[in-house]
Amino acid sequence: LRKTDGNTSFVVQFLVSLCDEGLLLYNDKNQRWSWDLDQLLTREIPDDIVDLFMAKIENLDADARGILTLAACVGSTFSESTLHVLSSESLACSEGTTASNNTARPTTPALEPVNSK
């Protein structure tokens, strides 16, 4: 808690990162949290929430970082279809094609078109 300086967002995100790394585990059956104190004591703690998020971003694969970059350029609110168009355009530019010829497809499965019936 010394590092977080009372920033509850930092505390929550730090705990989430410990869960993601398997260093903090919840047992549904016993309804208890467990951890290995020795592992936690040797883990490097980010200086602030920015460092924590930077580490999370660095752990993403290249496709996810690319999509995150496009999303950041669009702003805080946008539709999935907007992101799909931008990712198609971005991929087309990197492949030297035009998005209008339908050869450019996003590489992230979450952005693939959904067939609606």
Residue pairs with C-beta under 8 A, 6 or more apart in sequence:
1 11
3 10
3 45
3 46
3 47
3 48
4 10
4 11
4 14
7 48
7 49
9 49
10 48
10 49
10 52
13 49
13 52
13 53
14 45
14 46
14 52
15 24
17 52
17 55
17 56
18 24
18 35
18 40
18 43
19 25
19 26
21 43
23 35
23 36
23 39
23 40
23 43
24 33
24 34
24 35
24 40
25 33
25 34
25 35
26 32
26 33
26 34
27 33
27 34
46 52
46 55
57 65
57 68
60 68
63 107
63 108
64 108
66 87
66 90
67 83
67 87
67 106
67 108
67 111
70 83
70 86
70 87
70 90
71 78
71 83
73 86
74 82
74 83
74 86
80 111
83 111
84 106
84 111
84 113
85 99
87 106
87 108
87 111
88 99
88 104
88 105
88 106
89 99
89 104
91 99
91 104
91 105
91 106
91 107
92 98
92 99
92 103
92 104
95 103
95 104
97 103
97 104
98 104
105 112
106 112
